[in-house]
Amino acid sequence: MAESDSGSLFSSAESDQYHWNNRVLLITEDEEVNFFYLKTLLRKTEARVIRAKNGKEAVDIIAKHCGEIDLILMDLNMPVMDGYEAMKIIKSRHPGIPIIAQTAYTLTDDRRKCLKAGFNDYISKPINRLALLRMLNENLS
């Protein structure tokens, strides 16, 4: 959708549907530019966004903010601790938190591999705004 004259990236229907001012999303992403891209895509949703730069930080943030995080968007390829290991630790302690894998790898098997490993969903980069919002909405419901 093109940006309108009012500067909104959402239609009025999308604004109502993707309004998460009472939600906290953890974005686990080591690359600055990717994090800011995702944060920009989510700005109009009014969700509170927290960042972890690697899987270990994500595990620590979840432990510190127990019960506050509504959803995790997890990059798979990160330093210190990758997304698979972080997801397994988080799911073992907090199985109810949806974790969506995000990766630049787009092989046909990647989605199946992520779902089999325990991720709730999978999205490939470059991330499409509307596909991301729909996926988040499904997983936050």
C-alpha positions in Angstrom: 0.0 0.0 0.0 1.4 3.4 -0.9 1.8 6.0 1.8 -1.2 8.4 1.8 -1.1 12.2 2.0 -1.6 11.9 5.7 1.6 10.0 6.0 -0.1 6.8 7.2 1.2 3.5 5.9 -2.1 1.8 6.9 -5.6 2.1 5.6 -8.2 2.8 8.4 -9.2 -0.9 8.4 -5.5 -1.9 8.8 -5.0 0.6 11.6 -7.9 -1.0 13.6 -6.8 -4.5 12.9 -3.1 -4.0 13.6 -3.3 -1.9 16.7 -1.3 -3.5 19.5 -0.6 -0.7 22.0 -1.1 -3.2 24.9 1.4 -5.7 23.4 5.2 -6.2 23.8 7.2 -7.7 21.0 10.8 -8.8 21.3 12.8 -8.6 18.1 15.9 -10.7 18.2 18.1 -9.4 15.4 21.9 -8.7 15.3 21.9 -6.5 12.2 21.1 -2.8 13.0 19.5 -2.1 9.6 17.2 -5.1 9.8 16.1 -4.2 13.3 15.3 -0.6 12.3 13.4 -1.9 9.2 11.3 -4.2 11.4 10.7 -1.4 14.0 9.6 0.9 11.2 7.2 -1.6 9.9 5.7 -2.0 13.4 5.6 1.7 14.3 2.0 2.3 13.4 0.8 -0.7 15.4 1.9 1.1 18.6 3.3 -2.2 20.0 6.2 -1.8 22.5 9.3 -3.1 20.8 12.3 -4.5 22.7 15.5 -5.6 21.0 17.9 -8.4 21.6 21.1 -8.5 19.5 21.6 -12.3 19.9 19.9 -15.4 21.2 21.5 -15.1 24.7 20.2 -11.6 25.1 16.7 -12.9 24.1 16.8 -15.6 26.7 18.0 -13.1 29.4 15.3 -10.5 28.4 12.6 -13.2 28.6 13.8 -14.2 32.1 13.9 -10.5 33.2 10.5 -9.6 31.7 8.8 -12.8 32.6 5.1 -12.7 31.5 5.5 -9.3 29.7 6.6 -10.4 26.2 3.7 -11.3 23.9 5.7 -12.5 20.9 9.2 -13.0 19.7 10.5 -12.4 16.2 13.7 -14.4 16.1 16.5 -14.2 13.5 18.1 -17.6 13.1 21.7 -16.7 12.2 23.2 -14.6 15.1 26.4 -14.5 17.1 26.8 -15.8 20.6 23.6 -18.0 20.5 21.6 -18.7 17.3 17.9 -18.5 17.0 17.3 -22.3 17.2 19.1 -22.7 20.5 17.5 -19.6 22.0 14.0 -20.8 20.9 14.5 -24.2 22.5 15.6 -22.6 25.8 12.7 -20.0 25.8 10.1 -22.6 24.8 11.3 -25.0 27.6 10.6 -22.2 30.1 7.7 -20.3 28.5 6.0 -22.6 26.0 3.1 -20.1 25.5 5.1 -17.3 23.9 4.8 -17.5 20.1 8.2 -17.3 18.4 8.4 -16.5 14.7 11.6 -17.4 12.9 13.0 -14.9 10.4 15.8 -15.6 8.1 17.4 -14.6 4.8 17.6 -18.3 3.9 14.6 -19.2 1.7 15.1 -22.8 0.8 11.9 -24.8 0.5 12.9 -27.0 3.5 13.6 -24.0 5.8 10.0 -23.4 6.8 9.4 -27.1 7.6 12.7 -27.2 9.5 11.7 -24.2 11.6 8.2 -25.5 12.4 9.6 -29.0 13.2 12.2 -27.4 15.5 9.4 -25.7 17.5 8.9 -22.2 16.0 5.3 -21.1 15.7 5.8 -19.6 12.3 8.4 -18.6 9.7 8.9 -15.5 7.5 11.7 -15.0 5.0 13.7 -11.8 4.3 13.2 -9.4 2.7 10.1 -9.2 4.9 6.9 -7.9 3.4 5.0 -5.5 5.7 1.5 -6.9 5.1 2.7 -10.5 5.4 4.4 -9.7 8.7 1.5 -7.8 10.1 -0.9 -10.7 9.2 1.4 -13.3 10.7 1.9 -11.3 13.9 -1.9 -10.8 14.2 -2.5 -14.5 13.8 0.1 -15.4 16.4 -1.1 -12.7 18.9 -4.7 -13.8 18.7 
